Amino acid sequence: MDMKSVKYVSPLTQAYFLGCSMDTWSTLPWDRAYVVSLMVLAYFLPLSVIVVSYSMIYSVTKSTREELMGKRVPTVVLWGKSL
C-alpha cells in the first residue's frame, strides 16, 4: 500500500459522520421545528407533570393539616371523590 494514497481523517470528522447530531442554530423550518418539539417533549412536558403533581401533593397535605388542626373540612376533590 502506498502511503500517498492513505488520507488522514481526524477523529472529530469520523464522530460527526458516525454519530447523531443536530444543528440547533439552523434557520431551516424543519430543523427549528425539531428543536422546538424536542424542547417541549423533553423539558416542558415533564416539568409540567412535576409541577402539577407537586401542587396536588401540597393541596392535599395543606387540607389534611388544616383538618387535623380543626380549622375546616377538606375540600380537595380528586376523581370525583372528596378527600
Buried (B, 14 or more C-beta within 10 A) or exposed (E): EEEEEEEEEEEEEEEEEEEEEEEEEEEEEEBBEBBEEEEEEEEEEEEEEEEEEEEEEEBBEEBEEBBEEEEEEBEBEEEEEEE
